[in-house]
């Protein structure tokens, strides 16, 4: 066992986050989204919601501050989900906060699922219950 690593981060997820490269998309899927259709490996994080997992991931994953908005959600055509405010609060506490445009990049569903999710090296399936809770993080670099 290692010290200071949140227990919600599994060894499989830590390895995948480490192996992802600069500019890779890290996809967190809500419990309503099927994970099999993306053609990439799926890491299951059953029992966890996205805010709890996002808080832990951002302790270790650098965000891509050069891409404008490195945190993306899908415009699902319904009312703005409350969970998006949780995402913004968590991201605003990250180490990279203030180095990129605050807020979420809200992409058309076709771009989110048809383009951005498919360019990820893996997806993370969660038990998030919020509708339209899916989230993408673009990985940045660790600066000296």
Secondary structure, 3 states (H helix, E strand, C coil): CCCCCCCCCCHHHHHHHHHCCCCCEEEEECCCCCCHHHCCEEEEECCCCHHHHHHHHCCCCCECHHHCCCEEEEECCCCCCCHHHHHHHHHHCCCCCCCCCCCCEEEEHHHHHHHHHHHCCEEEEECCCCCCCCEEEEECCCCC
